[in-house]
């Protein structure tokens, strides 16, 4: 359908709008352009003055060197294990919790919902010492399980809130019909609620995965074994005591964001639908 208001606008107004959008786009992409520029520079030109935006001879070998200078493939695997485990745990706990909050009425339910979303205001840094002592007492320090549990706990409030909003929008008649057919609560959740709430589940899982994939401080604190490091702390190996290998550091950083970028491209429709429906509710 043609936007009549847009057609009525004069050419100067449209040019100003496109110019503003182009400026915002360049502003948002500038950090990535700078990362790519530095990642393609040879080591000898990193501190050249005046700096060149793009080297005359791009050093594509930097993207090969990062795989041999550090065990980048191992760091990738560790990040997938941690992020995937945290996402699975947050989803497995958040789905039944969201269903219970959406369908069962009990004293303090609304207050509990506000408490859940209120925990999002507190950074895990505030609880860093307490988490360290707790994980140490449970003999979970220097294990992937520690990061999986903590990252899942960080993502759980958003997951529960999103699932509660989605499950509340499901008509009660669907659930009543399933109960009359003899279905239990678990079967109702799996057969009727999960297909309807697929966009919300995709949104919650994406949030959990990205949060765990990008996490740095907890991994730096709870892991000391180099073989267990995820990407965020693994690529920190390019930061030395006397020198920072910026070309390799930024090349590894660009490679590290590729899985998340591809994930957003593949799930953009579900993410938009999930955020829109969750926000309306």
Secondary structure, DSSP 8 states (H G I E B T S, - for coil): ---HHHHHS-HHHHHHHHHHHHHHHHHHHHHHHHHHHHHTS-GGGTT-SS--SS-SS--TTHHHHHHHHS-HHHHHHHHHHHHHHHHHHHHHHHHHHHHHHHH---TTHHHHHHHHHHGGGS-GGGGHHHHHHHHHHTT-TTSHHHHHHHHHHHHHHHHHHHHHHHHHTS-HHHHHHHHHTT--HHHHIIIIIHHHTHHHHHHHHHHHHHHHHH--HHHHHH---GGG--HHHHGGGGB-SS-B-HHHHHHHHHHHTHHHHHHHHHTHHHHHHHHHHHHH-
